[in-house]
Amino acid sequence: EPEVTQTPSHQVTQMGQEVILRCVPISNHLYFYWYRQILGQKVEFLVSFYNNEISEKSEIFDDQFSVERPDGSNFTLKIRSTKLEDSAMYFCAGGRGGTDTQYFGPGTRLTVL
Amino acid sequence: AQSVAQPEDQVNVAEGNPLTVKCTYSVSGNPYLFWYVQYPNRGLQFLLKYITGDNLVKGSYGFEAEFNKSQTSFHLKKPSALVSDSALYFCAVRDRAGNTPLVFGKGTRLSVIA
């Protein structure tokens, strides 16, 4: 059964550095999402992406964040200048829209020092 | 705005006993409701969903959930708990089809004791 994959599983970075988190969604999915989960807190929506553009974003998704789907398979989340409070587990998800389920990847744990 | 409440941070149950993990929701339109499970150091695994139709939804690993419109609830249940069911359970909602994000509850940690 196909799965969403994410790399790396764990990323440690210094404050102010740029990070790129990568996701390979399931091939027949059309809608893509990034969520994050700060340790001990609930999962929060960051951004959704469809037809090569952002369709919705939350207040968390400020100018430091960007997403792209550069080659039709990878889906990336870039944080331009990381802050301590960006430390979290970042989940990629995808689905076919409508009433379809969103399927999540295993997550990337980002630690900002 | 949509919201989900999971009133219990922790649920403890003995192995073999029935379990219930509670979830209530608030949406402006028709709710689409989901349960996900998260094992330690793993991602979110889909368990089951309610879209329309029968109020009792059956899902993976013997779990089921009952949609109750009047009480705006979607409690997760299992007739006989296993130690391997111990994990963090998230209820999620969205209020329309399409490209809408999920809104999650804060999660309930289930501990099944042998």
Boltz contact constraints between the chains, C-beta under 6 A:
constraints:
  - contact:
      token1: [A, 31]
      token2: [B, 99]
      max_distance: 6.0
  - contact:
      token1: [A, 42]
      token2: [B, 104]
      max_distance: 6.0
  - contact:
      token1: [A, 42]
      token2: [B, 106]
      max_distance: 6.0
  - contact:
      token1: [A, 43]
      token2: [B, 104]
      max_distance: 6.0
  - contact:
      token1: [A, 45]
      token2: [B, 101]
      max_distance: 6.0
  - contact:
      token1: [A, 48]
      token2: [B, 99]
      max_distance: 6.0
  - contact:
      token1: [A, 48]
      token2: [B, 101]
      max_distance: 6.0
  - contact:
      token1: [A, 50]
      token2: [B, 99]
      max_distance: 6.0
  - contact:
      token1: [A, 55]
      token2: [B, 99]
      max_distance: 6.0
  - contact:
      token1: [A, 97]
      token2: [B, 98]
      max_distance: 6.0
  - contact:
      token1: [A, 97]
      token2: [B, 99]
      max_distance: 6.0
  - contact:
      token1: [A, 98]
      token2: [B, 97]
      max_distance: 6.0
  - contact:
      token1: [A, 99]
      token2: [B, 51]
      max_distance: 6.0
  - contact:
      token1: [A, 99]
      token2: [B, 97]
      max_distance: 6.0
  - contact:
      token1: [A, 101]
      token2: [B, 46]
      max_distance: 6.0
  - contact:
      token1: [A, 101]
      token2: [B, 49]
      max_distance: 6.0
  - contact:
      token1: [A, 104]
      token2: [B, 43]
      max_distance: 6.0
  - contact:
      token1: [A, 104]
      token2: [B, 44]
      max_distance: 6.0
  - contact:
      token1: [A, 105]
      token2: [B, 43]
      max_distance: 6.0
  - contact:
      token1: [A, 106]
      token2: [B, 43]
      max_distance: 6.0
  - contact:
      token1: [A, 107]
      token2: [B, 43]
      max_distance: 6.0
